[in-house]
Amino acid sequence: MQLLHVPSSPFLSFQSLKTYSEAGLTLYEKPLLSSSIFCSLQQERLERSKWVSLRSSVLSSFTPKAASLEAGASAISNGLAESDVLKALAQIIDPDFGTDIVSCGFVKDLQINEALGEVSFRLELTTPACPVKDMFEQKANEVVNELPWVKNVNVTMSAQPAKPIYAGQLPAGLRTISNIVAVSSCKGGVGKSTVAVNLAYTLAGMGARVGIFDADVYGPSLPTMVSPENRILVMNPEKKTIIPTEYLGVKLVSFGFAGQGRAIMRGPMVSGVIDQLLTTTEWGELDYLVVDMPPGTGDIQLTLCQVVPLTAAVIVTTPQKLAFIDVAKGVRMFSKLKVPCVAVVENMSHFDADGNRYYPFGRGSGSEVVKQFGIPNLFDLPIRPTLSASGDSGIPEVVADPLGEVSKTFQELGICVVQQCAKIRQQVSTAVTYDKSIKAIRVKVPDSDDEFLLHPATVRRNDRSAQSVDEWTGEQKLQYTDVPEDIEPAEIRPMGNYAVSITWPDGFSQIAPYDQLQTMERLVDEFNQFLPPIPSQASKA
């Protein structure tokens, strides 16, 4: 028998084996070759095996890689589609902030199915009472539908959760109220309560969640002007809090609902009662709390302004010069307490008869307030028997006659309050910021065109609290060298309309009023010229 050695190779074909067998040859694998040749063949076999393994790996991974490439292409396409939608929506400008709705942060929950041509998103405004929300919804539908690949657009409108600009040290009952608006006259008998109640129900009619606080303990008007089913305030025995009564969806608190009627007590006691009624009430989430301020500029008014972070004030006057003198005191008080006055309402300004307009109390008090104090908006309320009667009947005029002339004036006033509160919140939220790229605190005081930079160490060294300055001797406890030059603020938060709270890395919280910041040594003015403007982050009023 003839012997023939055939190497064990993965590349030996079945046809070759058959040929050997037919020739009568016996195949076996025992190596008859020299060791050097055998090693060479083994090395060749190993290399070929590696190549086959690599080829197999490449072929086997081709399908998932193709799928991955396809997914990547889809993601890129989706990203381009999202960019198209946001670019289209950026054409819509918020008339109050002068910024597009994308930069304002209104666009939420954007979802795109490009294959089906479907786009859905939510526009989250800062208040449900936004006067241009219908315009926003209509324009958003229009601009997105203009994209060539879009077939269906679904726009949902919503509002941000109610919260104040600064809730850190507020009583629990006030931490879910977005805006607190004072209605004041500093003089009795000019129709302040009438304006407060009708303004509140106008805002409620615009879709906002609203409450009214009657701060006049000596002569509460709210129980006469509204007709709630439950006319007595109830105490929550577990939480020791007050549950407000309601009328037509508006929450109401007044000393007149406390079962006491009108108060006969001294000033300090009244301040305590007002504080308790206001801060221990379970207001819940409110977009606007309208405070009907008592007449005057004494302890009660100052207590209210200091306890409550008032967003804005509406001033009510009548045409007489005597009313102007008292109102001017109130405007100065609000100015000193850094509460912006956003509108003046001149009540009983005129009446129409026989085709003529008459001014029985003269003219000019309201316009004089606007002119002298720079308040931007003036509204005239005519003498109307129905307006007076509605105050006595328990049904506000804007509810009894929503399409009447008086209701139209209050609608304009309501829009003004919503817009001004939105601007104030936006200005306050961006008034003081820290620019990490240049390591400087940037200040843009509300209602001022002055914008400047401060070194963080300078701000920290100018703290005037008891931890930094001895209250009795005035001696400086915080030394210059105690503050490192490279110190950076950990957090900056607004405190109402007058100051910011700056938290430093060591845990110290510094209260820095705007007035104090304006007096500090500034960084070079030339550097300011190259800084971009502070971005608008709207939270609409």
VEXTIPA-445728 format. One record per residue (C-alpha): residue number from 1; residue in three letters; x, y, z. Coordinates in steps of 0.05 Angstrom, whole numbers, plus 5000, padded with zeros to 4 digits. Layout:
N
[pt NUM,'ALA',[X,Y,Z]]
...
END
This chain:
541
[pt 1,'MET',[5000,5000,5000]]
[pt 2,'GLN',[5027,5068,4982]]
[pt 3,'LEU',[5027,5120,5037]]
[pt 4,'LEU',[5017,5194,5026]]
[pt 5,'HIS',[5018,5248,5079]]
[pt 6,'VAL',[4965,5301,5074]]
[pt 7,'PRO',[4970,5360,5123]]
[pt 8,'SER',[4910,5372,5166]]
[pt 9,'SER',[4886,5436,5133]]
[pt 10,'PRO',[4819,5470,5134]]
[pt 11,'PHE',[4830,5486,5061]]
[pt 12,'LEU',[4832,5411,5037]]
[pt 13,'SER',[4769,5403,4995]]
[pt 14,'PHE',[4723,5343,4994]]
[pt 15,'GLN',[4738,5334,4919]]
[pt 16,'SER',[4812,5325,4934]]
[pt 17,'LEU',[4797,5272,4986]]
[pt 18,'LYS',[4755,5235,4937]]
[pt 19,'THR',[4810,5237,4884]]
[pt 20,'TYR',[4861,5208,4933]]
[pt 21,'SER',[4814,5152,4953]]
[pt 22,'GLU',[4800,5132,4880]]
[pt 23,'ALA',[4875,5127,4867]]
[pt 24,'GLY',[4879,5074,4923]]
[pt 25,'LEU',[4920,5119,4967]]
[pt 26,'THR',[4913,5117,5043]]
[pt 27,'LEU',[4912,5184,5077]]
[pt 28,'TYR',[4939,5196,5146]]
[pt 29,'GLU',[4959,5257,5186]]
[pt 30,'LYS',[5024,5237,5219]]
[pt 31,'PRO',[5076,5288,5197]]
[pt 32,'LEU',[5131,5258,5153]]
[pt 33,'LEU',[5160,5327,5135]]
[pt 34,'SER',[5219,5359,5169]]
[pt 35,'SER',[5204,5401,5230]]
[pt 36,'SER',[5224,5466,5196]]
[pt 37,'ILE',[5177,5455,5138]]
[pt 38,'PHE',[5122,5432,5185]]
[pt 39,'CYS',[5129,5495,5228]]
[pt 40,'SER',[5125,5538,5165]]
[pt 41,'LEU',[5061,5503,5145]]
[pt 42,'GLN',[5032,5511,5215]]
[pt 43,'GLN',[5048,5585,5214]]
[pt 44,'GLU',[5015,5593,5145]]
[pt 45,'ARG',[4954,5556,5170]]
[pt 46,'LEU',[4951,5601,5231]]
[pt 47,'GLU',[4954,5664,5189]]
[pt 48,'ARG',[4900,5638,5142]]
[pt 49,'SER',[4857,5620,5202]]
[pt 50,'LYS',[4865,5691,5229]]
[pt 51,'TRP',[4845,5720,5162]]
[pt 52,'VAL',[4783,5676,5158]]
[pt 53,'SER',[4764,5695,5230]]
[pt 54,'LEU',[4772,5769,5213]]
[pt 55,'ARG',[4732,5762,5149]]
[pt 56,'SER',[4677,5726,5188]]
[pt 57,'SER',[4677,5779,5241]]
[pt 58,'VAL',[4672,5835,5190]]
[pt 59,'LEU',[4615,5801,5153]]
[pt 60,'SER',[4577,5784,5216]]
[pt 61,'SER',[4582,5856,5241]]
[pt 62,'PHE',[4561,5888,5176]]
[pt 63,'THR',[4486,5884,5190]]
[pt 64,'PRO',[4485,5916,5260]]
[pt 65,'LYS',[4533,5969,5236]]
[pt 66,'ALA',[4487,5985,5178]]
[pt 67,'ALA',[4430,5990,5227]]
[pt 68,'SER',[4471,6035,5271]]
[pt 69,'LEU',[4488,6080,5212]]
[pt 70,'GLU',[4414,6082,5194]]
[pt 71,'ALA',[4396,6101,5266]]
[pt 72,'GLY',[4450,6155,5265]]
[pt 73,'ALA',[4423,6183,5200]]
[pt 74,'SER',[4354,6183,5231]]
[pt 75,'ALA',[4380,6220,5292]]
[pt 76,'ILE',[4414,6272,5248]]
[pt 77,'SER',[4350,6280,5208]]
[pt 78,'ASN',[4310,6287,5273]]
[pt 79,'GLY',[4360,6339,5297]]
[pt 80,'LEU',[4352,6379,5233]]
[pt 81,'ALA',[4277,6375,5239]]
[pt 82,'GLU',[4279,6400,5310]]
[pt 83,'SER',[4324,6457,5289]]
[pt 84,'ASP',[4275,6475,5234]]
[pt 85,'VAL',[4216,6476,5283]]
[pt 86,'LEU',[4253,6519,5335]]
[pt 87,'LYS',[4278,6566,5281]]
[pt 88,'ALA',[4206,6574,5257]]
[pt 89,'LEU',[4181,6587,5328]]
[pt 90,'ALA',[4236,6638,5340]]
[pt 91,'GLN',[4199,6684,5292]]
[pt 92,'ILE',[4146,6695,5346]]
[pt 93,'ILE',[4167,6754,5390]]
[pt 94,'ASP',[4139,6765,5460]]
[pt 95,'PRO',[4113,6837,5458]]
[pt 96,'ASP',[4128,6849,5532]]
[pt 97,'PHE',[4200,6822,5534]]
[pt 98,'GLY',[4219,6838,5462]]
[pt 99,'THR',[4250,6768,5457]]
[pt 100,'ASP',[4228,6707,5416]]
[pt 101,'ILE',[4190,6652,5452]]
[pt 102,'VAL',[4246,6601,5443]]
[pt 103,'SER',[4297,6646,5479]]
[pt 104,'CYS',[4244,6660,5533]]
[pt 105,'GLY',[4242,6585,5546]]
[pt 106,'PHE',[4168,6578,5530]]
[pt 107,'VAL',[4175,6517,5483]]
[pt 108,'LYS',[4170,6451,5522]]
[pt 109,'ASP',[4161,6377,5506]]
[pt 110,'LEU',[4178,6382,5432]]
[pt 111,'GLN',[4164,6316,5397]]
[pt 112,'ILE',[4174,6303,5322]]
[pt 113,'ASN',[4154,6246,5276]]
[pt 114,'GLU',[4184,6267,5211]]
[pt 115,'ALA',[4161,6205,5174]]
[pt 116,'LEU',[4089,6222,5189]]
[pt 117,'GLY',[4100,6297,5187]]
[pt 118,'GLU',[4075,6306,5258]]
[pt 119,'VAL',[4099,6359,5307]]
[pt 120,'SER',[4074,6369,5378]]
[pt 121,'PHE',[4098,6416,5433]]
[pt 122,'ARG',[4075,6456,5493]]
[pt 123,'LEU',[4080,6532,5503]]
[pt 124,'GLU',[4090,6544,5577]]
[pt 125,'LEU',[4075,6617,5593]]
[pt 126,'THR',[4089,6650,5659]]
[pt 127,'THR',[4015,6662,5674]]
[pt 128,'PRO',[3950,6632,5650]]
[pt 129,'ALA',[3925,6704,5645]]
[pt 130,'CYS',[3974,6721,5589]]
[pt 131,'PRO',[3937,6770,5544]]
[pt 132,'VAL',[3971,6745,5481]]
[pt 133,'LYS',[3965,6670,5493]]
[pt 134,'ASP',[3914,6661,5436]]
[pt 135,'MET',[3960,6699,5389]]
[pt 136,'PHE',[4019,6655,5410]]
[pt 137,'GLU',[3979,6591,5396]]
[pt 138,'GLN',[3954,6616,5328]]
[pt 139,'LYS',[4023,6640,5305]]
[pt 140,'ALA',[4057,6576,5329]]
[pt 141,'ASN',[4009,6534,5288]]
[pt 142,'GLU',[4020,6578,5227]]
[pt 143,'VAL',[4096,6582,5227]]
[pt 144,'VAL',[4107,6507,5239]]
[pt 145,'ASN',[4055,6487,5187]]
[pt 146,'GLU',[4094,6528,5136]]
[pt 147,'LEU',[4151,6477,5140]]
[pt 148,'PRO',[4147,6434,5076]]
[pt 149,'TRP',[4150,6366,5112]]
[pt 150,'VAL',[4099,6383,5166]]
[pt 151,'LYS',[4029,6355,5158]]
[pt 152,'ASN',[4000,6361,5228]]
[pt 153,'VAL',[4015,6408,5287]]
[pt 154,'ASN',[3990,6399,5358]]
[pt 155,'VAL',[4002,6459,5404]]
[pt 156,'THR',[3984,6455,5478]]
[pt 157,'MET',[3982,6518,5522]]
[pt 158,'SER',[4002,6517,5596]]
[pt 159,'ALA',[4029,6562,5650]]
[pt 160,'GLN',[4087,6557,5698]]
[pt 161,'PRO',[4072,6533,5769]]
[pt 162,'ALA',[4056,6591,5816]]
[pt 163,'LYS',[4116,6613,5856]]
[pt 164,'PRO',[4145,6679,5879]]
[pt 165,'ILE',[4211,6706,5853]]
[pt 166,'TYR',[4242,6693,5921]]
[pt 167,'ALA',[4210,6642,5967]]
[pt 168,'GLY',[4268,6626,6013]]
[pt 169,'GLN',[4246,6662,6076]]
[pt 170,'LEU',[4172,6671,6063]]
[pt 171,'PRO',[4117,6642,6107]]
[pt 172,'ALA',[4091,6576,6081]]
[pt 173,'GLY',[4025,6606,6059]]
[pt 174,'LEU',[4058,6655,6012]]
[pt 175,'ARG',[4108,6608,5978]]
[pt 176,'THR',[4060,6588,5922]]
[pt 177,'ILE',[4038,6658,5902]]
[pt 178,'SER',[4070,6686,5839]]
[pt 179,'ASN',[4051,6759,5843]]
[pt 180,'ILE',[4024,6802,5901]]
[pt 181,'VAL',[3993,6866,5876]]
[pt 182,'ALA',[3975,6923,5925]]
[pt 183,'VAL',[3917,6969,5908]]
[pt 184,'SER',[3927,7033,5948]]
[pt 185,'SER',[3902,7104,5952]]
[pt 186,'CYS',[3926,7128,6020]]
[pt 187,'LYS',[3860,7164,6024]]
[pt 188,'GLY',[3791,7137,6041]]
[pt 189,'GLY',[3730,7144,5997]]
[pt 190,'VAL',[3762,7144,5928]]
[pt 191,'GLY',[3738,7075,5907]]
[pt 192,'LYS',[3801,7035,5923]]
[pt 193,'SER',[3762,6973,5945]]
[pt 194,'THR',[3719,6977,5883]]
[pt 195,'VAL',[3781,6977,5839]]
[pt 196,'ALA',[3814,6920,5879]]
[pt 197,'VAL',[3753,6874,5875]]
[pt 198,'ASN',[3738,6887,5802]]
[pt 199,'LEU',[3812,6880,5783]]
[pt 200,'ALA',[3815,6813,5818]]
[pt 201,'TYR',[3753,6785,5782]]
[pt 202,'THR',[3780,6813,5716]]
[pt 203,'LEU',[3845,6773,5725]]
[pt 204,'ALA',[3804,6712,5744]]
[pt 205,'GLY',[3763,6721,5680]]
[pt 206,'MET',[3829,6722,5641]]
[pt 207,'GLY',[3844,6652,5667]]
[pt 208,'ALA',[3888,6667,5728]]
[pt 209,'ARG',[3882,6637,5797]]
[pt 210,'VAL',[3867,6697,5842]]
[pt 211,'GLY',[3857,6714,5915]]
[pt 212,'ILE',[3836,6779,5950]]
[pt 213,'PHE',[3863,6800,6018]]
[pt 214,'ASP',[3824,6857,6051]]
[pt 215,'ALA',[3876,6890,6095]]
[pt 216,'ASP',[3830,6942,6125]]
[pt 217,'VAL',[3815,6916,6194]]
[pt 218,'TYR',[3781,6980,6218]]
[pt 219,'GLY',[3731,6982,6160]]
[pt 220,'PRO',[3732,6918,6118]]
[pt 221,'SER',[3695,6926,6052]]
[pt 222,'LEU',[3701,6857,6022]]
[pt 223,'PRO',[3641,6825,6058]]
[pt 224,'THR',[3595,6877,6027]]
[pt 225,'MET',[3624,6874,5957]]
[pt 226,'VAL',[3622,6798,5946]]
[pt 227,'SER',[3571,6745,5965]]
[pt 228,'PRO',[3606,6680,5985]]
[pt 229,'GLU',[3562,6623,6008]]
[pt 230,'ASN',[3606,6612,6069]]
[pt 231,'ARG',[3616,6680,6103]]
[pt 232,'ILE',[3659,6655,6161]]
[pt 233,'LEU',[3733,6637,6157]]
[pt 234,'VAL',[3748,6567,6181]]
[pt 235,'MET',[3810,6545,6219]]
[pt 236,'ASN',[3846,6481,6202]]
[pt 237,'PRO',[3854,6450,6272]]
[pt 238,'GLU',[3913,6406,6253]]
[pt 239,'LYS',[3956,6456,6215]]
[pt 240,'LYS',[3930,6517,6254]]
[pt 241,'THR',[3920,6553,6188]]
[pt 242,'ILE',[3862,6593,6160]]
[pt 243,'ILE',[3820,6565,6103]]
[pt 244,'PRO',[3797,6623,6058]]
[pt 245,'THR',[3726,6629,6035]]
[pt 246,'GLU',[3710,6633,5960]]
[pt 247,'TYR',[3664,6669,5912]]
[pt 248,'LEU',[3662,6653,5838]]
[pt 249,'GLY',[3729,6617,5842]]
[pt 250,'VAL',[3767,6675,5876]]
[pt 251,'LYS',[3794,6662,5946]]
[pt 252,'LEU',[3776,6714,5998]]
[pt 253,'VAL',[3804,6733,6066]]
[pt 254,'SER',[3779,6793,6107]]
[pt 255,'PHE',[3773,6810,6181]]
[pt 256,'GLY',[3700,6819,6164]]
[pt 257,'PHE',[3695,6744,6153]]
[pt 258,'ALA',[3726,6729,6221]]
[pt 259,'GLY',[3660,6738,6257]]
[pt 260,'GLN',[3686,6801,6292]]
[pt 261,'GLY',[3657,6855,6246]]
[pt 262,'ARG',[3701,6916,6251]]
[pt 263,'ALA',[3760,6919,6297]]
[pt 264,'ILE',[3768,6967,6356]]
[pt 265,'MET',[3841,6959,6375]]
[pt 266,'ARG',[3908,6995,6376]]
[pt 267,'GLY',[3956,6997,6318]]
[pt 268,'PRO',[4006,6944,6341]]
[pt 269,'MET',[3949,6895,6352]]
[pt 270,'VAL',[3922,6910,6283]]
[pt 271,'SER',[3989,6897,6251]]
[pt 272,'GLY',[3992,6829,6286]]
[pt 273,'VAL',[3922,6811,6262]]
[pt 274,'ILE',[3938,6829,6190]]
[pt 275,'ASP',[4003,6790,6193]]
[pt 276,'GLN',[3966,6729,6220]]
[pt 277,'LEU',[3909,6733,6170]]
[pt 278,'LEU',[3956,6741,6111]]
[pt 279,'THR',[4013,6692,6127]]
[pt 280,'THR',[3975,6634,6160]]
[pt 281,'THR',[3922,6628,6106]]
[pt 282,'GLU',[3923,6567,6060]]
[pt 283,'TRP',[3923,6607,5996]]
[pt 284,'GLY',[3946,6549,5953]]
[pt 285,'GLU',[3974,6563,5884]]
[pt 286,'LEU',[3956,6633,5862]]
[pt 287,'ASP',[3979,6673,5802]]
[pt 288,'TYR',[3957,6739,5833]]
[pt 289,'LEU',[3939,6759,5904]]
[pt 290,'VAL',[3906,6828,5904]]
[pt 291,'VAL',[3916,6865,5970]]
[pt 292,'ASP',[3864,6919,5985]]
[pt 293,'MET',[3909,6965,6026]]
[pt 294,'PRO',[3879,7007,6083]]
[pt 295,'PRO',[3883,7083,6077]]
[pt 296,'GLY',[3945,7119,6102]]
[pt 297,'THR',[4021,7108,6105]]
[pt 298,'GLY',[4029,7086,6177]]
[pt 299,'ASP',[4049,7023,6215]]
[pt 300,'ILE',[3999,6978,6181]]
[pt 301,'GLN',[4020,6997,6111]]
[pt 302,'LEU',[4094,6991,6128]]
[pt 303,'THR',[4083,6923,6161]]
[pt 304,'LEU',[4047,6897,6099]]
[pt 305,'CYS',[4102,6922,6053]]
[pt 306,'GLN',[4157,6890,6096]]
[pt 307,'VAL',[4123,6824,6110]]
[pt 308,'VAL',[4098,6813,6039]]
[pt 309,'PRO',[4143,6815,5977]]
[pt 310,'LEU',[4098,6860,5937]]
[pt 311,'THR',[4108,6853,5862]]
[pt 312,'ALA',[4074,6918,5842]]
[pt 313,'ALA',[4024,6971,5864]]
[pt 314,'VAL',[3963,7002,5831]]
[pt 315,'ILE',[3947,7073,5855]]
[pt 316,'VAL',[3874,7097,5859]]
[pt 317,'THR',[3857,7170,5861]]
[pt 318,'THR',[3802,7220,5843]]
[pt 319,'PRO',[3808,7284,5803]]
[pt 320,'GLN',[3811,7331,5863]]
[pt 321,'LYS',[3876,7364,5884]]
[pt 322,'LEU',[3865,7340,5956]]
[pt 323,'ALA',[3865,7268,5932]]
[pt 324,'PHE',[3930,7280,5894]]
[pt 325,'ILE',[3966,7305,5957]]
[pt 326,'ASP',[3950,7241,5996]]
[pt 327,'VAL',[3964,7195,5937]]
[pt 328,'ALA',[4032,7227,5927]]
[pt 329,'LYS',[4050,7205,5998]]
[pt 330,'GLY',[4032,7134,5981]]
[pt 331,'VAL',[4073,7134,5917]]
[pt 332,'ARG',[4133,7159,5955]]
[pt 333,'MET',[4124,7105,6007]]
[pt 334,'PHE',[4123,7051,5954]]
[pt 335,'SER',[4183,7082,5920]]
[pt 336,'LYS',[4222,7081,5985]]
[pt 337,'LEU',[4204,7008,5996]]
[pt 338,'LYS',[4224,6991,5924]]
[pt 339,'VAL',[4154,6971,5902]]
[pt 340,'PRO',[4141,6993,5830]]
[pt 341,'CYS',[4076,7031,5818]]
[pt 342,'VAL',[4052,7005,5750]]
[pt 343,'ALA',[3985,7042,5740]]
[pt 344,'VAL',[3942,7099,5764]]
[pt 345,'VAL',[3866,7093,5764]]
[pt 346,'GLU',[3829,7159,5766]]
[pt 347,'ASN',[3760,7141,5793]]
[pt 348,'MET',[3698,7184,5783]]
[pt 349,'SER',[3734,7222,5729]]
[pt 350,'HIS',[3673,7242,5688]]
[pt 351,'PHE',[3602,7225,5666]]
[pt 352,'ASP',[3567,7231,5599]]
[pt 353,'ALA',[3498,7263,5591]]
[pt 354,'ASP',[3461,7293,5532]]
[pt 355,'GLY',[3518,7277,5486]]
[pt 356,'ASN',[3568,7316,5528]]
[pt 357,'ARG',[3622,7296,5578]]
[pt 358,'TYR',[3624,7330,5646]]
[pt 359,'TYR',[3679,7332,5698]]
[pt 360,'PRO',[3645,7348,5764]]
[pt 361,'PHE',[3707,7340,5807]]
[pt 362,'GLY',[3755,7375,5761]]
[pt 363,'ARG',[3811,7345,5719]]
[pt 364,'GLY',[3884,7328,5722]]
[pt 365,'SER',[3898,7292,5788]]
[pt 366,'GLY',[3912,7225,5755]]
[pt 367,'SER',[3954,7254,5699]]
[pt 368,'GLU',[3993,7295,5750]]
[pt 369,'VAL',[4011,7231,5788]]
[pt 370,'VAL',[4034,7199,5722]]
[pt 371,'LYS',[4073,7261,5702]]
[pt 372,'GLN',[4106,7274,5769]]
[pt 373,'PHE',[4125,7202,5787]]
[pt 374,'GLY',[4134,7171,5718]]
[pt 375,'ILE',[4081,7118,5727]]
[pt 376,'PRO',[4070,7090,5657]]
[pt 377,'ASN',[3995,7077,5653]]
[pt 378,'LEU',[3933,7118,5669]]
[pt 379,'PHE',[3861,7092,5668]]
[pt 380,'ASP',[3798,7134,5676]]
[pt 381,'LEU',[3736,7104,5709]]
[pt 382,'PRO',[3671,7143,5695]]
[pt 383,'ILE',[3616,7157,5746]]
[pt 384,'ARG',[3567,7100,5736]]
[pt 385,'PRO',[3507,7086,5781]]
[pt 386,'THR',[3515,7012,5764]]
[pt 387,'LEU',[3587,7011,5789]]
[pt 388,'SER',[3566,7039,5856]]
[pt 389,'ALA',[3505,6993,5860]]
[pt 390,'SER',[3546,6931,5845]]
[pt 391,'GLY',[3591,6945,5904]]
[pt 392,'ASP',[3530,6944,5949]]
[pt 393,'SER',[3496,6884,5917]]
[pt 394,'GLY',[3554,6836,5928]]
[pt 395,'ILE',[3565,6824,5854]]
[pt 396,'PRO',[3626,6859,5823]]
[pt 397,'GLU',[3610,6902,5762]]
[pt 398,'VAL',[3656,6861,5716]]
[pt 399,'VAL',[3616,6799,5734]]
[pt 400,'ALA',[3547,6833,5729]]
[pt 401,'ASP',[3562,6868,5662]]
[pt 402,'PRO',[3624,6836,5630]]
[pt 403,'LEU',[3614,6872,5563]]
[pt 404,'GLY',[3601,6942,5591]]
[pt 405,'GLU',[3645,7003,5586]]
[pt 406,'VAL',[3670,6996,5658]]
[pt 407,'SER',[3689,6923,5646]]
[pt 408,'LYS',[3728,6943,5584]]
[pt 409,'THR',[3769,6993,5626]]
[pt 410,'PHE',[3782,6939,5678]]
[pt 411,'GLN',[3802,6891,5622]]
[pt 412,'GLU',[3854,6941,5599]]
[pt 413,'LEU',[3877,6950,5671]]
[pt 414,'GLY',[3882,6874,5680]]
[pt 415,'ILE',[3925,6867,5617]]
[pt 416,'CYS',[3969,6924,5641]]
[pt 417,'VAL',[3980,6890,5709]]
[pt 418,'VAL',[3996,6823,5677]]
[pt 419,'GLN',[4046,6853,5629]]
[pt 420,'GLN',[4080,6897,5681]]
[pt 421,'CYS',[4086,6841,5732]]
[pt 422,'ALA',[4118,6798,5678]]
[pt 423,'LYS',[4169,6852,5662]]
[pt 424,'ILE',[4184,6864,5735]]
[pt 425,'ARG',[4196,6790,5748]]
[pt 426,'GLN',[4241,6784,5688]]
[pt 427,'GLN',[4281,6846,5707]]
[pt 428,'VAL',[4289,6824,5779]]
[pt 429,'SER',[4309,6753,5761]]
[pt 430,'THR',[4366,6777,5716]]
[pt 431,'ALA',[4385,6841,5755]]
[pt 432,'VAL',[4447,6810,5787]]
[pt 433,'THR',[4482,6751,5756]]
[pt 434,'TYR',[4551,6720,5759]]
[pt 435,'ASP',[4590,6713,5695]]
[pt 436,'LYS',[4637,6655,5707]]
[pt 437,'SER',[4675,6667,5641]]
[pt 438,'ILE',[4701,6734,5665]]
[pt 439,'LYS',[4694,6721,5740]]
[pt 440,'ALA',[4652,6783,5753]]
[pt 441,'ILE',[4584,6800,5782]]
[pt 442,'ARG',[4542,6835,5731]]
[pt 443,'VAL',[4489,6885,5755]]
[pt 444,'LYS',[4430,6914,5717]]
[pt 445,'VAL',[4385,6948,5768]]
[pt 446,'PRO',[4311,6945,5750]]
[pt 447,'ASP',[4283,7009,5719]]
[pt 448,'SER',[4353,7033,5704]]
[pt 449,'ASP',[4396,7035,5642]]
[pt 450,'ASP',[4459,7031,5684]]
[pt 451,'GLU',[4496,6965,5675]]
[pt 452,'PHE',[4562,6951,5709]]
[pt 453,'LEU',[4610,6898,5735]]
[pt 454,'LEU',[4634,6884,5806]]
[pt 455,'HIS',[4691,6841,5831]]
[pt 456,'PRO',[4662,6786,5876]]
[pt 457,'ALA',[4714,6800,5930]]
[pt 458,'THR',[4693,6873,5931]]
[pt 459,'VAL',[4620,6854,5942]]
[pt 460,'ARG',[4637,6805,5997]]
[pt 461,'ARG',[4682,6856,6033]]
[pt 462,'ASN',[4625,6908,6032]]
[pt 463,'ASP',[4577,6866,6073]]
[pt 464,'ARG',[4546,6908,6128]]
[pt 465,'SER',[4514,6853,6169]]
[pt 466,'ALA',[4529,6840,6243]]
[pt 467,'GLN',[4577,6784,6222]]
[pt 468,'SER',[4621,6835,6185]]
[pt 469,'VAL',[4611,6899,6225]]
[pt 470,'ASP',[4601,6908,6300]]
[pt 471,'GLU',[4531,6937,6309]]
[pt 472,'TRP',[4550,6977,6371]]
[pt 473,'THR',[4617,7006,6354]]
[pt 474,'GLY',[4615,7004,6278]]
[pt 475,'GLU',[4683,6969,6279]]
[pt 476,'GLN',[4699,6928,6218]]
[pt 477,'LYS',[4702,6854,6239]]
[pt 478,'LEU',[4713,6826,6169]]
[pt 479,'GLN',[4783,6844,6148]]
[pt 480,'TYR',[4806,6856,6077]]
[pt 481,'THR',[4853,6796,6078]]
[pt 482,'ASP',[4797,6750,6104]]
[pt 483,'VAL',[4767,6749,6034]]
[pt 484,'PRO',[4808,6714,5980]]
[pt 485,'GLU',[4815,6751,5914]]
[pt 486,'ASP',[4790,6692,5874]]
[pt 487,'ILE',[4726,6682,5914]]
[pt 488,'GLU',[4665,6665,5873]]
[pt 489,'PRO',[4591,6666,5894]]
[pt 490,'ALA',[4558,6598,5901]]
[pt 491,'GLU',[4488,6625,5887]]
[pt 492,'ILE',[4453,6691,5874]]
[pt 493,'ARG',[4378,6697,5886]]
[pt 494,'PRO',[4332,6758,5882]]
[pt 495,'MET',[4298,6784,5944]]
[pt 496,'GLY',[4236,6822,5923]]
[pt 497,'ASN',[4249,6885,5883]]
[pt 498,'TYR',[4303,6915,5927]]
[pt 499,'ALA',[4360,6867,5938]]
[pt 500,'VAL',[4394,6800,5923]]
[pt 501,'SER',[4416,6745,5969]]
[pt 502,'ILE',[4487,6721,5954]]
[pt 503,'THR',[4510,6654,5983]]
[pt 504,'TRP',[4586,6646,5987]]
[pt 505,'PRO',[4627,6581,5988]]
[pt 506,'ASP',[4635,6585,6064]]
[pt 507,'GLY',[4559,6583,6072]]
[pt 508,'PHE',[4552,6657,6090]]
[pt 509,'SER',[4489,6689,6061]]
[pt 510,'GLN',[4497,6763,6045]]
[pt 511,'ILE',[4439,6810,6032]]
[pt 512,'ALA',[4460,6862,5981]]
[pt 513,'PRO',[4411,6918,5966]]
[pt 514,'TYR',[4413,6947,5896]]
[pt 515,'ASP',[4427,7016,5926]]
[pt 516,'GLN',[4489,6990,5960]]
[pt 517,'LEU',[4514,6953,5898]]
[pt 518,'GLN',[4509,7018,5859]]
[pt 519,'THR',[4558,7053,5907]]
[pt 520,'MET',[4612,6999,5904]]
[pt 521,'GLU',[4677,7006,5865]]
[pt 522,'ARG',[4665,6981,5795]]
[pt 523,'LEU',[4709,6944,5746]]
[pt 524,'VAL',[4736,6984,5687]]
[pt 525,'ASP',[4680,7013,5645]]
[pt 526,'GLU',[4716,6998,5580]]
[pt 527,'PHE',[4708,6924,5594]]
[pt 528,'ASN',[4633,6933,5597]]
[pt 529,'GLN',[4630,6953,5524]]
[pt 530,'PHE',[4649,6884,5500]]
[pt 531,'LEU',[4598,6845,5542]]
[pt 532,'PRO',[4535,6816,5510]]
[pt 533,'PRO',[4469,6839,5541]]
[pt 534,'ILE',[4438,6799,5597]]
[pt 535,'PRO',[4393,6746,5565]]
[pt 536,'SER',[4318,6749,5579]]
[pt 537,'GLN',[4293,6687,5616]]
[pt 538,'ALA',[4218,6698,5622]]
[pt 539,'SER',[4183,6668,5669]]
[pt 540,'LYS',[4105,6715,5628]]
[pt 541,'ALA',[4076,6746,5687]]
END
